Structures are given as C-alpha cells and as structure tokens.
C-alpha cells in the first residue's frame, strides 16, 4: 500500500486525490483479481491498474486537469542560498526539479528510481517497450542534471 500511495502522490500531486486513486485502484484490482496471472509481479499489476485509472480520470475530467495545473503553478520555488545544504533541503530541491520534467519522463524516473521497479516492469506498466523506458529514464536523468546545474548557477549569481 505505501508504494501505491507514493506512486499515486506523484501522479496526482495531491494527497487527497492520491488516497482516492489508491482506493479506486484497490477496488478495481479486487474486481479483476481473476485476471491476475500467477507468476507475474503483483506490484507491477497494481501500478498498471493505478496508472490506467489515473489517465482515465484525467481524460474524463477537465476540472481535475485545472486543479493539477493550479497546484503546479502554486509550488513555491526556493529562493534561499544555503551555505551548506542539509539532506532535507537536497530532497526538497530534487522534488522541485522532478516536477519540472515532462509527465512521461517524470513517470519513468519515479517508477524506476523511486519505486525501484525494473525497466521491464515499468515498461509493462506504461505499455511501452523496455528500450523506450530506458530512454525515458536516461532523458529524465539528463534533464534533472541540467536543471540542477541551472539552479546551482542561478544560486551562485544571486
């Protein structure tokens, strides 16, 4: 459940919506439990259900899209120049940078990096070849690196 909730938080960007998405995922999984194939990864199967539920809800509701855009625009940017950044500040900075990635790249880096899924499992969840998932993770890492360098350069010039 914690992994489902974590992935839902990254998808929805909202704790309440994430809880609703996890609940919807569990309900759908229970209804479709006969479709689960023994010998496959339960976590990947649940993430697939969750991802599909999220995108279905997103397509269906323009109001949810407006809320997500407002949340993204309201995210505070750190303007502090710490002389020695703590680990917590570094995680916060990384979180800010992750939200600047395009949706597909953010999804890939969260599934492979934060959720510790294999490229194959993440590719199955996103319904793409594993090579595509590897490319997305690579591009996400590159963009995060460039964003971090830009942020560090910006902080140094302040």
Secondary structure by P-SEA (a helix, b strand, c coil): caaaaaaaaaacccaaaaaaaaaaaaaaaaaacccccccccaaaaaaaaaaaaaaaaaaacaaaaaaaaaaaaaccccccccccccaaaaaaaaaaaaaaccaaaaaaaaacccccccaaaaaaaacccaaaaaaaaaaaaaaaaaaaaaaaaaaaac
